[in-house]
Amino acid sequence: MQRFLTTIFLIICFTLSVFTQCNEETCGLVVRGTVTNLEVDRTNKNYVKFFATVDAEFINEGTENIILFKPEFEDGYWLGGRSLSVNESGESIFGYGLWQSVSGSNSYSKLAEKLDVKIPPKDLTIILKPNEKWNLQSKTDIFFGAKTIGLGKKTWEEMQKLPSKLWLSVSYEILPWNVEYFKPKLISKLQKRWKSYGNVLVKAESNHFIISSEPMLIDFSQAKEKVVE
């Protein structure tokens, strides 16, 4: 009898661990990065433009599997947001974003068909188990105008009055949301369909999931001059 009850208890625990959806927005997903290369282009009198290479780690610090879609772009996820602060825990002193627009490209039609399956396809998804990490290298530009051109932006003259070492946070869109141009609400359907394999991260009432990295040190004084062709 005791063995029977123990078996039932284990089955219940296993079922709950597999089918319970995470209630936290990120489900324990954390992004940490390092700026590994920095170049600067000063050839245009209207702005100074930096180009940063970011080596990022996507880490599952939660207790359940997380399902990530592999980037649909050669250079990784769409990196749309950049933010700078004076210290690691300080408020942003500079920031802007440039996000992907709606696309009816045939490539998204094909991707939608490939994703609309019963189990996460290995060639299009990554299942991060608790404590596992996945590495991704991305590139982003950070530019400062000769004059103020928008809210949240500072001129290069203003930036030069600040320390050269600042803290950079970047934001990624990790969902191929344009597949829903062809298959409406596909991502939320996959979230339910694949729940026994892990958590698909998507914001409520949305087909997006933007996640920001923890601040990483960036030293603008160490930028190398970019060779402009």
N, C-alpha and C positions, 0 to 999 in steps of 0.2 A: 504493500500500500504506500509506504514511504517513497519507494522508488518511483511508483506511478505518479505521485504528487510532484516529485522533483522533476520528472520528465515534462509534465504539464507546465510547470513553472518556467522551465527552460524554453519551451516552445513559445509561451506567451512573451517572455522577455525578448526572444529572437524576433518575433513578429513585430513587437513594438519598436525595436531598434531599427528594423528594416523599413517599416511603413510610416513611422512618425515623421512628419515634416518639421523642419527647423522653424521656430517661431521668430528667430532673430533675422534681421534683414540680410546680413552678410553670411550668416551661418558659420561664422568663425573664419571667413576668408580674410587674409591680411596680405597687403602688398608692401614689400620693403625693397628699396633700390639703392643703387650706387651710380653716381655720375662717373663714367669711365673715360670719357673724352669730351673735350669742349673746344670748339672753334669759334672764331668771330670774323664777321665780314663788316668792314668799315668803309666800303667803297661807295656806298650811297649816302649822300649828304643829308637825306631825310630821316635816316634811322641807323642804328647800330644793331646788327642781328647776330645772335649767338645760336650755335647748333650743338645740342647736347646729346650724347649717347647715354642711355639709361639701361643698366643691367638690373632687371627686376626679378624678384622671387614672389610667386603667388603661393602662399602658405595656408594650409588648412589647420587652423588652431582650434577648430570645433571638435565635436564628438561624433559627427556623422559625415558620410561621403559627400563631396561636392562635385557636381558635374559641370565642367567648363566646356564651352564650344571652342574649338580651335579657331584661331584668327582667320578671317576670310581674306586678309591682305597679306602680301609678301613680307611687309615690314611690321607685322604684328597687329595687335588690337588698335582700333582707332584711338589715338591719344589726343584728346581734344582740349583738356584743361591744364593750365600751368599756373602755379601760385608760388610766390616768394614771401618769406618772412625773415625777420632779423634773428630770431632764435627758434629753437626747435618746437617750442610750445606756444609761440607768439601768434598774434593775428596777422593775416595776410597784408602785405604792404603793396602788392602788385599781383595782378592776375587777369587772365582772359581765357576765353574758350572759343573753339571753332569746331562745330560738330557736324557729323555726316548728314547729308540731306536724303530725302526719299528717293529711292532708285528702283526703277522697273527693269533693271538689267537682266538679261537672259541668264547670267551667272547665278543670280538669286533664285530664279525659277528652278534651275537645276539643283541648287543647294536645298531649296525647300523640299523637293522630291526626295532627296537623299536623306534628309533629316526626319521625314515623316514615316518613321518605322517604329517597331515595337520596343527595341532595345537601343541604347546609345551606340551609334556606329563608331568603332575604334578609330577609323581614319578621320573622323570629324569631331570627336569629343575626347576629353581627358577626364578621368575619374580620379579626383584627389581624395585619398583616404586621410583620416585624421593623422596629423603630424607630417604628412607628405608635402613636398614643395615642387613647383614647376618653374623653370627659368624662362625668361623672355627678354630679349634685347629690343629696345625701341629707340627711335630718334625723334627729337622734338626741337622746334625753334623757339627762341625767346627774343623778342625784339623790343627795342626802346626807341621811340620816335624822337625827332629833334624838337617836337612840340607835343603837348598833350592832345591825344586823339580819341580819348574815350575814358569812361568811368573805370577806375581800377588800374589804369595804366600810368606809369611815370615816365618822364623823359629821361634820356641818358644822362643829361646834366644833373638831374635830381638823384639818379641812382649812384652817381660818382661821389656823392656826399655821404653815402651809406658804406658800411663795411663791405669789402670785396667778397668776404665769405658769408653766404646767406644759406637759407634752407629752402629747398625746392620740393614741392609736392606736385605730382602729375596725376591726371585722372583718365581712366580708360573706360570706353564702352565695350563691354565684354560679350554682348549679345549680337548676333547677326540679324537684327530686327527687321531688315528689309525683306526677309523671307516672307513676312506677313503681308507684303504687297500681293503675293500670289496665294498664300494660304493664311487667311485671317485667324488671329489668335493661336497660331501654331505653337509658339513658345510656351504659352500657358497650358496648352494641351499636352505638350511634351513634359512639362513639370509634373503633371498628374500621372501621365503614362509611364514615366521613368522613375517614379518615386521609390521603387524598391531597389534602385541602383544608386540613388543619391539625390541630393537637392539641386535642382536647377534654379539659379538665382535670377529672379525677375521682380521688379517693383510692382506693388499692388496696382491694379487698374492701368498697367502699362506694358509695353513690350521692350523696355529698356532696363539696363542695369549698369550704372556708372559707379565705379569704385576708385577712390583716391588712395594714392600711396602714402605711407608714413613719410614725414619730411626727411630729405637726404641732403647732405652738405654739398654745396656748389661754390667754387671759388672762381669768380670772374677774372681775377688777376692772372690766373693760370691758363687762360684761353690762348690757343695758338691761332695765328692768322690763317684764315681759310683761303685756299688757292681758288680763285674765281676764274673759271674758263671763259 
